[in-house]
Amino acid sequence: MNGLDLRPGVVRSALGEWADDLDDQAALDRYAAAAWSVIAEPGDGVAGAIVGALGRVEALRMVTHDSLLSGVGDARTLARAQERWRPRIDGGAIAAALQTARANGIHLLVPGDPLWPSAVDDLGVHGPLSLWVRGDPARLGSDRPAYW
């Protein structure tokens, strides 16, 4: 089961202009962040743990190739998580989410971005793996709403 094509050209095509200033590895990392936002539910601690342990890209490779995730948690929990994620591992759905976001002025923020609101990191493995922001992402760190 490999519903995703992680070759640079495919990833860059899905990201569109968001990949313009990125090298291939950075583009793949940003794509993986978007993919995890489609595959895993918000607050999914199992996804957060494997992404934290393996990184976004390697964790994505493992789940898209239906690899047995080991060394990151107990086998039953990981197997149940993969069952939840399996129906959502769809390159077309991820590309559609990216295209819809770009068309509607939505920004994709990932941990490490300059505008990433570090306070969400306090949520640990249950924190967001990425944020889709409509409006000015610089306002995430302010007291004012991000969208007017």
N, C-alpha and C positions, 0 to 999 in steps of 0.2 A: 504494500500500500504506500505509494508515494504520490500524494496529491499535489505536491509542490515541486516546481522546477527552480532550483537555486543557482542556475548558471547566471553569470554576471549580466548578460544581455537581457535575459528574462526579468531579472530583478530590476534592472535599470528602466526597462520599459514599464513595469508596474509602478515604479516610483515617479516616473515622468520627470518634470523639472526639479523635483526634490532631490534627484541624484546628480544634478549638473555639477555641483562643486564637491562631490564625494569621490574618493577612490573606490575601487570595487569592494574592498573589505568593509568600509564604512557604509556603503550602499546596502550590502548584504545585512549588516547589523541593523540598520534602520528598517529594512524590509522585515527582518525577523521580529523586531519590536511590534510592527504593525500586525504581523501574522499572529503573534501571541495574543494581541488584543481581540482578534477574531476567534481564535481557538479556545482560549481559556476564559472562564467566567471572571468577573471582577472579584478580587479578594481571594482567588484560588491559591491557597497556601502551598499546594503540591507544585503547581506551575512556578510559583515564586521561588520555591526551594531548588527545583532543578535548574531554573534559569540562573539563580544565584550561585549554584555549584558549578555549572558547566558553561555559563554564558548563553546569551540569547540564541546565537547561531548554532552552536553545538547541540543545545537542548532541542532546537527546532529540527535539526538533522536527525536526531535520535527518534523523536516522535513521528516524524514524517516517514521514516523508513521502518516504522514499527519495531524499532530496536528495543530490547529489554533494557529498561532503565534500572540500573543497579548501583548500589553504593550511595544513593541519594535519599533513600527512605525504605520503608518495608515494602516487600514485593507486592503484597495485596493492595496496599494503598496506591502504589504506582500503576498496577494493572487496572484498577478501577478508574484512575485518572485518565489513562490512555483510552479506555472505553468511552469516557465522556467526551474526550477531545476528538476521537477518530472521525465522527460525522462532520466536524467543522474544518478538517484539514483539506482545504479546497483552494487551490491557487486562483481560481476565478473569483471566488468570494473575497479573497484578500485584495486582488487587483481592483475589484469593484469598490471596495471600501476606500482604497487609496484614491481612485478616480473621483468618487463622490466627494471625498474630503477636499481634494484640490479644486474641484468645480465650485465648491461652496465656501471657499476661503477658510477652511479649517486647517489648523496647524497640527502636526504630529510632533509631540515632545517626547523625548526618551531620557532616562537617567544619563547624566553626563552633559546634556545640553546646557548652555549658559542660562536659559530661562526655566530650567527644571525647578519646580518648587521643592526644595530639599526637605521641607516639613513632612511630605508624604513618605519619606524614607523611614520615618518613625514607625510606620506600619509593618516593617520587616517583610517577611515572606508574603504577607497579605496585601502589601502595597501594590499600586498600579505598575505594570510593566511598561506602560506608555500612557500618554494622555492625548486625547483629541481635544483641541481647544478652538472654539469659535470666538473670534474677536481678537483682542490684543493679548498675546500670551505673556507680555511683560507685566500685565496686571495681576497675574496669579499671586505675586508676592505683595500685592497692595491691599488696602482695605476697600477698594472700589470694585464693583463688578467687572468681570472681564468682557462682558458684552452689554451694550446699551441698546 
